[in-house]
């Protein structure tokens, strides 16, 4: 989140990806930084997924990522 906030302050658009289990933490961290970083939630858990499962998740959230990037600011 700190990296995204820093990049945004420099004029680089970014989006934060977080596991659904960390939805509240993502929102609160953005508020604590004074920066409502755009974020997209992905199904939890992430680390135990196969490459094929990760690819499927990426394809599923792709529209949300593009939307967050193009409507940010």
Order of alpha helices (4+ residues) and beta strands (2+ residues): alpha-beta-alpha-beta-alpha
